[in-house]
Amino acid sequence: MLKEKLETKKCFSTAWGRLITEEEAYRQLNRQIAAMTANLFQVMRIFEPNWEKRTAAICNIANMMNMAVAGSPDEQKNYVNAALYEAFNIPELCEKSSWLGGITGDSGDEWENMAGRVIQFTRNRVEKELDTCPWDIVGSELCNMTTSMFTANFDLASSNGTENEVALNMCQARGCGNKHCRVVAERRDVYGLPKQDWLEHMQQPVDPIHDTPRERMVKDGQCLRNGQYTQNFGEETSLEKAYHWVAQMGWVWSIQFPMMAIKEMAPDEDEFMRVFRIIFATAGKNQFIDPFAKEGLRSFLGIPHDMDENDGRILGGYIRYMLDVQQVPYEMVRWTKDETWIKVKSEDFTARYEMAPLDELVDAYEAQWNGAAKTLVSTEWSCVIENRDEEEMYIKVIRKEDSRML
């Protein structure tokens, strides 16, 4: 007997009718945020050539902001309370102790499609191994920065508010060329370990690690493999919820936090923005420099072959696809071979997480999409974002002449 109807699946349509599944969009969302982080870190490397100084700076701000989320110092001591126990389904018999911070880290990994497994989860030792990380393209500084965020998770869960109750080490990192990312937290009072500085969190642990062989590694996190994330205490998170969480929070930890420190490295705001826009414009031009990159995008978006390559809707359709992936509402105002106008509420574009608006997203994407216009379509075309200070702004793909074009 035949099926009576087709199965339904969550997806959105490109401008040309090709359907992008929720799973594919979720993969792309993580990678798009990682790509922006990679561009931002190039800006950082220009302003601060010393690896140790810039890494310590972003570690410090990331730890401070993660702690600040929990409130005042007194509130931080009570952060792991009954509400958090309930949220993560932690049994009441579990004592308030640093090892519970591993739950926060594990959930964040899986929600952001960092695929792997918890090797050990005990009071004295936690070991987490990743096979993939969408942010592995960013570089070693970000790998170090994440250890400062993990440190905050463990400190907030500590039994008496002690700083560094555990020695936490990312002894392997895909962003440093390793097969796995591996974070190991060992209680200092049990293992006799000293308190660590920011640049001392990538050492080898005391106890031996468990290395998963390549043939048993996985490519996707639980939300894609199983449709939901399930942690050690049985708490479940759906793909839909994880997707939306990333759309809000992925920008905060990997861009907003380090940007605070990076701006301090620049001589002033104007110089920061000058270099910032140059980096993103160059990234956009390189994005489609090869003919197979353009052909690949046309195939992916379902662009018909009879559409001329010198048509601005190609870039307009790509921008529309990115907005859909990032869950940013928009309205198509004009859609012709001569121009594309996309109307977006300014707050929807900049405030992915309402409490932490990121105005620099406008500058970043305007520069990147304008650069992409030159190679994806032709140098006759530009992308500009108008009315950014108004309630509604317009992303325009138009023909433009400029004697000082960048």
N, C-alpha and C positions, 0 to 999 in steps of 0.2 A: 504494500500500500504506500502511495506517495504521501509526502508531507502536505498538509493542507495549506500551509503558508510558510514563508521564509521566517527564519529566526530574526529577532530584532537585536540591534546592537547600538550602543551610544556612539555617535560620531558627529562631525560637522562637515559641511561641504565647502570645497574651495570655490573660487569664483567661476570655475569651469565645470563644476559638478562632480569632481572626484571626491570621494568620501574619505575622511581621515578619522580613523577609529580613536576612541578615548585612550587606548593603550599606546598607540603611536604618538598621539599628541602629548601624553604624559612623558614619554621618553624625550621628546623634543623640547618640552618645557625645561626640564632639568638641564639639558645640554645648552639651551639658549642662555640661561642664566649663567652657566659656567663659562660660556664664550664671552659674555660681558665682563665677568670677573677677570678672565685672562687679559682682556684689553686694559682693564683698570690697573692690573698689576704691572703692565708694561709702563704705564704712567708712573707708578711708584718707583720702578727701577731707574727711571730717568732722574727723578728728583732726589733719590737717596741711593747712591751707588754702593753703599756698604751693606752687605747682606745681613750682618748681625744687627745693625741698627734698625733697618727697616722691618726685619722679622720681629724683633723685640717690641717695636712700636705697635704693630698690628696685633700681636699677642696680648699686649697690655690692654688695648682698647676693647678687644673682643671679650676678654675675661671680665673686664669692668662692666661692659654692657650686659653680658649674660647674668652677672650678679645683680645688676640694677633692676632687671626685669622682675626679680623676686621681691623688690621693695627696699626698705631701709635695712641697715645692719641688724636691727632687732627682728624685723620681719623675715630676714634671710635665715635666721636661726630656726624659725618655725616654718620654713618653706615646705619641707616634707612633713605635711600634716595629714589629718584625716581626709581632707579633700583630695590630696595627691594620691594617697593610698587608694581611694575610691576610683579616681580617674585611671590609674594604671592597674587596678584590680589586685593590689598588693595585700596579702593576708595580714590581719592584725598581729599575728604572732611574730612577724618579721620586725626586728628591732630597727629603729632609725639609725642607719649607718651608711657610710660612704658607698658601699657596694650597690645600693639602690640607685645611685646616680647612673649606673650602667644601663638601667632601663630607659632613661631619658635619651642617652646616646644611641642605644640600639633602635629605638623607635624612630628617631630622626634619620638615622641611616636608611632604614627600610622605606620610610615615607619619601625619601629622595632617590629611590631606586639605586641605592648603594647595596649591591647584592652580596650576601655572605652568610655568616653564621656566628652564633655565640658558642665559643669553644668551652669556656668555663665561666660560671656565674655563682660565686660563693662569697662569703663574708670577707675572706682574706685575699681573694684573687679573682679578677675578672679579665677574660681574654676574648676579644672580638676580632674576627677575621673577615675581610672584604675581598671579593673577587673582582668587583668592578666599582668604579666611582666616576660619575659624570664630570666631576671637577678635577679629574686627574691631569687635565691639560694645563692647569693654571701654574703649577710649579711648587717648589719645595717650601716657599714662604707660607702658602696657604695650608699645606700639610702641618706645618708647625703651629699655625694659628688655630687650627682645629683642636690641638692638644690643650690650648688655653681655655677653650670653650668646654671641653670635657672636664678639665680641672674644676671649672665653675660648677658643673653638674655634680661632681663628686663632693665638692666643698659644701654645696647647699644641702646635700643629703647626709653630711657627717653627723656623728653622734652628739657632738658638743660644739659645733661651729668651728672646729679646728681647720685652719688652712692646711691644705696638702696632707690630709690624713692618709692619703695613698701616694705612692710614687707612680706616676702615670707616664707611660712611654709608648709612642708610636714607633715601634722598632722596625717596621717596614712600611713603605708608602708607595703607592702606584705613581704618585706624582714625582717620586724620586727614582723611578725605574724598576721598582720591585714588582714581583708577580702579584703580591697581595698588599693590601693595607692591613696593618695589625696594631691594635691598641691593647696594651696590657696594664692593668692597675693592680698594684700589690701594696698591702697595708704596710706602712713604714714601721709601725711598732712590732709587727710580726717578722718582717724581713730585715729589720735593722738598717733602714735606708735613710739617707739625709733628705732634707727639704730641697726641692728643685727650683732652679731659676727658669725663666722662660725658654732659654736656649738649651735646656738640659732634659727636654722631654722626648728625645728621639734616641735614647740609649737602649741597650739590651736588658731585658728583665732578668730577675734572679732564676726563676724556674724555667725549664725548657718550654718552648712553644710547640703547638701542634700544627703542622703544615699540611693543609689539604692538597692532595695531588691535583694536577691540572685536569685530569679526566673527570674529577668529581666537582669541579668548579661550576658555578652557575652564572648566567649572563644577565638575568633579571632578578629584581627583588621580589619579595613575597607578594606584594600587591599585584604584580603582573603574573607571577607563576600561579598564585592561588586565588587571586581576586581580592585578597585582604591580607593584612599583616596580623599575625598572632604572636605575642611575646611570651616570655617565660611564665607569667602569671595568668595567661589566658585572655588578656585584654585584646580586643580585635579592632582593627581600623580598616575601613573599606578603601578600595582604590579611589573612589569618588572623593572621599574625605581627604586622603593623602594628596591627591592631585590639587585640590583647592588650598590645602595647607602650604604646599610648595609654591603655588601661584602667589600666595601672600608673603610667606616667610623666607623663601629662598633668596629673595633680593635683599632681605634685611641682614642676615648673618654674613653672606659672602660678598656683599657690595656696600651696604650702608655702614656696617661696622668698620671695615678696613678703610673706607673712604675718609672717615673722620681723622684717622691717623695720617693718611696720605696727604690730605690738604695741609696738614701741619708741616709736611716736608717741603711743600712749595713755598717760594718767597712771598707770594700773595695769591689772592683768589683769581685775579686776571691771568696770571701766568699759569696757574693750575688749569684753568679752563682752556687756554690757548693750546697747551700740550694735550689736554684731554681730547679736544676735538680733532686734533691732528692724528692722534693714535686711532680714534674710531673711524675717521674718514679713510685712512690707509687700510684699515681692516675691511671696510666696505668695498674698496676698489679691488683688493686681493680676493675677495669672496667669490667673484665670478670671472676671474681673469682668464681661465682656461675654457675653451669652447665646450668641453664635456661637462663642465659645471653648469653652464647655461642650459645645455640639452637635458641634463639630469633634472634640473628644476622644472623645465617645461613638462617633462614626463611625469614628475611627482605631482605637480599641480593639475595635470590634465589639460595643459594649454594646447589647443589645436595647432597642427603644423601649418595651416593656412594663415595663421596670425603672423603678420610681419614682425621680424625681430626688432624693428625700430618702433615699437608700440609701447607707450608708457604703462599700459595696463599690466604688462608682465611684472614690473616692479610693484605696481599697485596691488596686484593679486598676491604677490609674495608678502607684502606688508599686512594685507588683510589676513592671510594665513597665520602670520606671527601673532597678530592680535587675538585671533581665535584660540591659538595654542595657549596664550598667556591669560585667557579668560577676561580680556578687556572688552567691554561693550563698545560698539561703534555703529555708525550709520553711513552708508554709502550715499554721497551727495551727488557726485558726478562720476561717470564711468564711460568715457569715450576714448577713441584712439588719440585724442589731443590732450586729454587731461584726466586725472583721477583726484577726486577730493574725498577724504574720509573724515567725518566729524566724530570727535571723541570728547567726552567730558574730561577736562583737565585733571580733576581729582582722580578719576578712574585710571588715568594713565600714570600719574605720578605716585599716588598713594595706594600701592598694591596692598600694603598693610596700613590701615588708616592712621595708626599711631606713629608711623615712621615714613612720612612722605619723602620721595626721592626725586626732587626736581631735576637732577642731573640726567635722569632717563630721557628727558626731552632733548637735551644737548647731545647725548650719546647716540640716540637713534636717528636724530636729524642728520648728524655727521656721517653715521654709518650708512644709512639708506641713500644719502646724497652721493657718497662714494660708490655704492653699489650701482646706482643709476648709470654711472659712466661705463661700466663694463658689462652689466647685465643687459642694458638697452643700448645707449650710446651717449657720447659726451654732450649731445644736444639737450639731454634731459637732466633735471635736478629734482631733488626732494627737499621741500621746505615745510616747516611746521609753523603755522601762523596763529596768532591770538593765544599764545601760551599762558598769558596772564589773565585771560578771560575765563568765564565758566566753561565755555566750549572752545576747543581749538580744532584746527584743520590741518590734517596731513595731506599735502598736495604733491603730486607727481606731475610736473609741468616742464615745458620747454623754457629754457632760460639762458640769456646771454649775460656774461659777466666778465669784464676785462681783467678782473682779479680773481677769477675762479680758482678754488683750491682743489 
